[in-house]
């Protein structure tokens, strides 16, 4: 039997001043499954070098570009080269970087959304199939233990036939035109060339859509959407409202906004069936509220009694110790590592397993959602079918 070792990770993007790169690094390191050993952290050579040095990367493995990293790592003996690449760049680089890394034989964990549009997402899916390597997406909220508990209870029929799915992601950080005032995070997210077809829609609307389908176990069939840009001069939407019709007859509402002044990261999900409903909120992630038609409500707590095995496998601490965003993200990285080690086909791993992670299918669905919302909002049609992928 081969000796266990941490998987070796290279990173594209995530240098000084970047938000999400540090989050990825903390999540990857949480369980000791990954070791960051290489990177191309910035297109600015000085910033790239400083970033790598601060992270303790050997100078010879601080690369000027992703292409240089792929070439340099492939030249190393197998026992030294990276196993996977984490792509934490703006959206316009997701497709070329993902395809290059996959074609070079490396696994990829990419920030969401998958790409600028569905055509690019399909190109990534083709590359992943051609390479035979794994591709993961950072739909982080699916890694929360109580999200898994909600999904499992819906799947085993506790609520009966699902009738209503309501999901909301409310932020306020873009209420003012900070994208024109030098805020780098805002500036690229509102630039169609770097963000893609959707602004708020692509940034957080995809999170809301993925969570709704993942937990309900249902698929959106048709939708009716309204896209709004409240801040004058902004080139992409900052407010999204969508009516949803699911398989089996369930109805849904998705609301995503980045101009709800004062709101932080208000991601909330409510699902109702014929017998009762459940509610989960990202800002109170250790609690799942279950309400019944004919008996008192339940507060189900992380680490408490009555949890499914899948939920327990995603927990790290006893009841009462808060687990949050980093731990949920860590669950994605841990599952990604487990699947790489096992050699399983990620698309065949069921969500109740702790080695499940969001992958190509999830990315394709979310990009189909983005394009379908845009098409409906721009037309006079009341309902638009979700694009088939």
C-alpha positions in Angstrom: 0.0 0.0 0.0 1.3 3.5 -1.0 2.2 5.8 1.9 -0.4 8.5 2.5 0.7 12.0 1.6 -0.9 15.4 1.4 -1.9 16.2 -2.2 0.1 19.0 -3.8 -1.7 22.1 -4.9 -0.8 24.9 -7.3 -2.7 28.1 -7.4 -3.5 30.5 -10.3 -4.4 33.9 -9.0 -5.1 34.8 -5.4 -2.1 37.1 -4.8 -1.8 40.2 -2.7 -5.1 42.1 -2.4 -7.2 39.2 -3.6 -10.1 38.1 -1.3 -10.9 34.6 -2.4 -7.4 33.2 -2.8 -6.7 33.4 1.0 -10.1 31.7 1.6 -9.1 28.8 -0.7 -5.7 28.4 0.9 -7.3 28.3 4.4 -9.9 25.8 3.3 -7.4 23.6 1.5 -5.2 23.5 4.6 -7.9 22.8 7.1 -7.7 19.0 7.1 -4.1 18.6 6.1 -5.3 17.0 2.8 -3.6 19.6 0.7 -0.2 21.4 0.6 0.3 24.5 -1.5 3.6 24.1 -3.2 3.4 26.2 -6.3 1.6 29.2 -7.8 1.2 31.9 -10.4 -0.4 34.4 -8.1 -0.5 37.6 -10.1 0.3 39.0 -13.6 2.3 41.7 -11.8 5.7 40.1 -11.4 6.6 42.0 -8.1 3.2 41.2 -6.5 3.5 37.6 -7.7 7.0 37.2 -6.2 6.0 38.8 -2.9 2.8 36.7 -2.6 4.7 33.5 -3.2 7.4 34.4 -0.7 4.9 35.3 2.0 3.3 31.9 1.5 6.6 30.1 1.8 6.7 28.8 -1.8 10.1 27.8 -3.1 11.4 30.5 -5.5 11.7 28.1 -8.4 8.0 27.3 -8.0 6.7 30.8 -8.1 5.8 31.0 -11.7 5.2 34.0 -14.0 2.1 32.5 -15.5 -0.2 29.5 -15.4 1.4 28.3 -18.6 4.8 28.5 -17.0 3.6 26.6 -13.9 2.1 23.8 -16.0 5.2 23.4 -18.0 7.5 23.6 -14.9 5.5 21.2 -12.9 5.2 18.6 -15.7 9.0 18.7 -16.0 9.3 17.6 -12.3 9.3 13.9 -11.2 5.8 12.7 -10.5 6.6 12.5 -6.8 7.2 16.2 -6.7 4.8 17.8 -9.1 1.4 19.2 -8.2 -1.7 17.1 -8.3 -4.2 19.9 -8.9 -4.6 23.5 -9.7 -6.9 25.9 -7.8 -8.1 28.7 -10.2 -9.1 31.8 -8.2 -9.1 34.4 -10.9 -11.8 36.7 -12.4 -14.3 34.7 -14.5 -12.8 35.5 -18.0 -9.8 33.3 -17.2 -11.7 30.3 -15.9 -12.1 28.6 -19.3 -8.6 29.0 -20.7 -6.9 28.2 -17.5 -9.2 25.2 -16.7 -8.7 23.7 -20.1 -5.0 24.3 -20.1 -4.6 22.6 -16.7 -6.9 19.7 -17.6 -5.1 19.1 -20.9 -1.8 19.1 -18.9 -3.2 16.2 -16.8 -3.9 18.1 -13.6 -7.1 18.1 -11.6 -8.8 21.5 -11.3 -10.8 23.2 -8.5 -12.2 26.4 -10.0 -14.0 29.4 -8.5 -17.6 29.9 -9.7 -19.2 30.7 -12.0 -17.8 28.1 -14.3 -17.1 30.4 -17.2 -18.3 33.6 -19.0 -21.1 31.7 -20.7 -22.6 28.2 -21.5 -20.4 27.7 -24.6 -17.3 28.2 -22.5 -18.7 25.9 -19.8 -19.3 23.2 -22.4 -15.7 23.5 -23.6 -14.5 22.9 -20.1 -16.7 19.9 -19.7 -15.3 18.5 -23.0 -11.8 19.0 -21.8 -12.5 17.3 -18.4 -13.9 14.3 -20.2 -11.0 14.2 -22.6 -8.4 14.4 -19.8 -10.1 12.0 -17.5 -9.2 14.2 -14.5 -11.5 15.7 -11.9 -13.0 19.2 -12.1 -14.6 20.8 -9.0 -16.4 24.1 -8.5 -16.5 26.2 -5.4 -20.2 26.3 -4.7 -19.2 26.5 -1.1 -22.6 26.6 0.6 -23.3 23.0 -0.4 -20.5 22.1 2.0 -22.3 23.2 5.1 -23.3 20.3 7.4 -26.8 21.6 8.0 -27.3 22.1 4.2 -26.6 18.4 3.9 -29.1 17.7 6.7 -31.7 19.7 4.9 -31.0 17.9 1.6 -31.1 14.4 3.3 -34.4 15.1 5.0 -36.1 16.3 1.8 -34.7 13.3 -0.1 -36.0 10.7 2.4 -39.5 12.3 2.1 -39.9 13.9 5.6 -41.7 16.9 4.1 -43.8 14.9 1.6 -44.2 16.1 -1.9 -42.3 19.4 -2.3 -44.5 22.4 -3.3 -42.5 25.5 -2.6 -38.8 26.4 -2.9 -37.7 29.9 -1.9 -34.1 31.1 -2.0 -32.7 34.5 -1.3 -29.1 35.9 -1.4 -29.1 39.5 -0.3 -26.0 41.7 -0.2 -25.7 45.5 0.0 -22.0 46.1 -0.8 -22.7 47.4 -4.4 -25.4 49.9 -3.4 -23.0 52.7 -4.3 -20.8 53.0 -7.5 -17.7 51.7 -5.8 -16.9 49.9 -9.0 -16.0 53.3 -10.4 -14.2 54.4 -7.3 -11.2 52.1 -7.4 -12.6 49.0 -5.6 -10.9 46.2 -7.4 -13.4 43.5 -6.3 -16.3 45.5 -7.5 -14.6 46.8 -10.6 -14.1 43.4 -12.3 -17.4 42.0 -11.1 -19.3 44.7 -13.0 -17.2 44.4 -16.2 -18.9 42.2 -18.8 -15.5 41.3 -20.4 -14.3 39.8 -17.1 -17.4 38.8 -15.2 -19.5 37.4 -18.1 -23.1 37.7 -19.0 -24.4 38.3 -15.5 -23.3 40.6 -12.7 -25.2 39.8 -9.5 -26.8 37.0 -11.5 -23.5 35.3 -12.1 -21.8 36.2 -8.8 -24.4 35.2 -6.2 -27.5 34.2 -8.2 -25.7 31.1 -9.3 -25.0 30.2 -5.6 -28.7 30.6 -4.9 -29.8 28.5 -7.9 -27.3 25.8 -7.1 -28.5 25.6 -3.5 -32.1 25.4 -4.4 -31.7 22.5 -6.8 -29.1 20.7 -4.6 -31.3 20.7 -1.5 -34.7 20.2 -3.1 -33.5 17.5 -5.4 -35.7 19.0 -8.1 -34.7 20.6 -11.4 -36.0 23.9 -12.7 -37.9 23.4 -16.0 -39.1 27.0 -16.8 -38.5 30.4 -15.4 -39.8 34.0 -15.5 -37.2 36.7 -14.7 -36.6 40.3 -14.1 -33.1 41.8 -14.2 -32.4 45.3 -12.9 -29.4 47.6 -12.7 -30.2 50.2 -10.0 -26.8 52.0 -10.0 -26.6 54.5 -12.9 -23.9 53.6 -15.4 -23.3 50.1 -14.1 -22.9 47.7 -17.1 -24.3 44.5 -15.5 -27.3 43.7 -13.4 -27.2 44.3 -9.6 -30.6 42.9 -8.7 -32.4 39.7 -9.9 -35.9 38.3 -9.3 -36.9 34.9 -10.8 -40.1 32.8 -10.6 -39.2 29.1 -11.0 -41.2 26.1 -12.0 -39.7 22.7 -11.0 -40.1 19.2 -12.1 -43.0 17.6 -10.3 -45.0 20.8 -10.1 -43.2 22.6 -7.3 -43.0 26.4 -7.6 -40.2 28.6 -6.5 -38.9 32.1 -6.1 -35.2 33.2 -6.3 -34.1 36.6 -5.2 -30.5 37.8 -5.5 -29.4 41.4 -5.0 -26.2 43.3 -4.2 -27.9 46.7 -3.6 -29.9 45.9 -0.4 -28.1 48.5 1.6 -27.0 47.2 5.0 -27.3 43.5 4.1 -24.2 41.4 4.4 -24.3 37.8 3.0 -28.0 37.0 3.6 -28.3 33.6 1.9 -31.5 31.9 3.0 -33.4 28.8 1.8 -36.9 27.7 2.6 -38.5 24.5 1.3 -42.1 23.4 2.0 -43.8 20.1 1.3 -47.3 18.8 2.1 -46.4 17.9 5.7 -44.1 20.7 6.7 -41.2 22.9 5.8 -37.6 23.7 6.7 -35.4 26.8 6.7 -31.7 27.4 6.7 -29.8 30.7 6.8 -26.1 31.1 6.0 -25.6 33.7 8.8 -26.9 31.2 11.4 -25.4 28.1 9.7 -25.5 25.6 12.6 -29.3 25.7 12.9 -31.9 24.0 10.7 -35.5 24.9 11.5 -38.1 22.3 10.7 -41.8 23.3 11.0 -44.7 20.9 10.9 -48.4 21.2 10.0 -49.5 19.1 13.0 -46.8 19.3 15.7 -44.3 21.7 17.3 -41.4 23.0 15.3 -37.9 21.5 15.7 -34.5 23.2 16.0 -32.0 20.8 14.6 -28.5 21.7 15.6 -25.0 20.9 14.2 -23.5 18.3 16.5 -26.8 17.5 18.1 -28.9 14.3 18.1 -30.8 13.0 15.1 -28.4 13.9 12.3 -27.8 11.8 9.3 -24.5 10.1 8.7 -23.7 12.4 5.8 -24.2 15.4 8.0 -22.0 13.9 10.8 -19.3 13.3 8.3 -19.1 17.0 7.5 -18.8 18.1 11.1 -15.5 18.7 12.9 -16.4 20.0 16.4 -18.9 19.1 19.1 -22.2 20.8 19.5 -22.0 24.5 20.5 -18.7 25.2 18.6 -19.6 27.3 15.6 -18.7 25.9 12.2 -19.0 28.2 9.3 -17.8 29.3 5.9 -14.2 28.1 6.1 -15.3 24.7 7.3 -17.9 24.4 4.6 -15.2 25.3 2.0 -12.9 22.8 3.7 -15.5 20.1 3.1 -15.3 20.8 -0.6 -11.6 20.5 -0.6 -11.7 17.4 1.6 -14.2 15.7 -0.7 -12.2 16.7 -3.8 -9.1 15.0 -2.3 -11.0 11.9 -1.3 -12.4 11.5 -4.8 -9.0 12.0 -6.4 -7.4 9.4 -4.1 -10.2 6.9 -4.7 -10.2 7.2 -8.5 -14.0 7.3 -8.5 -16.0 9.0 -11.3 -17.1 12.2 -9.5 -20.3 12.4 -11.5 -21.5 9.0 -10.1 -20.9 10.0 -6.4 -24.2 10.6 -4.7 -24.7 13.8 -2.6 -25.1 11.9 0.6 -21.5 10.8 0.5 -18.8 12.9 2.1 -16.7 12.7 -1.0 -19.3 14.4 -3.1 -18.4 17.9 -4.4 -20.0 20.3 -7.0 -18.6 19.3 -10.4 -19.1 19.7 -14.1 -22.8 19.0 -14.1 -23.4 21.6 -11.4 -21.4 24.2 -13.4 -23.3 23.5 -16.6 -26.7 23.8 -14.9 -25.8 27.1 -13.3 -24.5 28.5 -16.6 -27.7 27.3 -18.3 -29.6 29.2 -15.6 -27.7 32.4 -16.2 -28.4 32.3 -20.0 -32.0 31.4 -19.6 -32.6 34.2 -17.1 -31.0 36.7 -19.4 -33.0 35.5 -22.4 -36.3 35.6 -20.5 -35.6 39.1 -19.1 -34.8 40.5 -22.5 -37.9 39.0 -24.2 -41.6 39.4 -24.0 -42.1 35.8 -23.2 -43.7 35.1 -19.8 -41.9 31.7 -19.3 -38.6 30.4 -20.8 -37.5 26.8 -20.6 -34.2 26.3 -18.9 -31.6 25.5 -21.5 -30.8 21.8 -21.8 -27.3 20.7 -21.0 
